């Protein structure tokens, strides 16, 4: 049995995802674009290491991008103080994803403890390739 490789130190070029670091989002190349009161937009670049056997961006990658972007919309009204926990997410895939993608998330309803969000992923031609809805539990972030 081999031992796991030692952990890498945090990268000096870590990306701030609207006030938090998310190493997995950095790993897949998701880039923050916009965060306002009820919206979050991100950009996912097409990369050969993100595709499935057909050459389309893997559905799991799209779902990860949705999860982060919709969660950003859920906490957009107070991103420094709040984090979220995904309660439920449903995704529907309409078209193959073969270009750079814009992930758009909106918070449609927010209470004291739950936020309901929806969004779409759009390719460079403006085609909606997937849609999602999610529910997030709002949690106060621990102070560093």
RAWO-V842868 format. One record per residue. D_LAST is the distance of its C-alpha to the last C-alpha in whole Angstrom. Layout:
BEGIN
d_last = [D_LAST;D_LAST]
END
This chain:
BEGIN
d_last = [36;34;30;28;27;24;21;20;18;16;18;18;20;17;17;15;16;16;12;11;12;15;17;20;21;21;23;25;25;24;24;22;25;24;22;24;24;25;26;24;26;25;28;29;31;34;34;36;34;33;36;38;42;43;41;39;35;34;34;31;29;30;29;25;25;26;24;21;23;24;21;20;23;21;18;20;20;17;15;12;11;13;13;17;18;22;25;28;29;32;33;37;38;41;41;41;38;39;38;34;33;31;29;29;27;28;27;30;29;26;26;23;22;24;24;27;28;30;31;33;33;36;37;39;42;40;41;39;38;36;34;32;31;28;26;22;21;18;15;12;9;6;4;0]
END
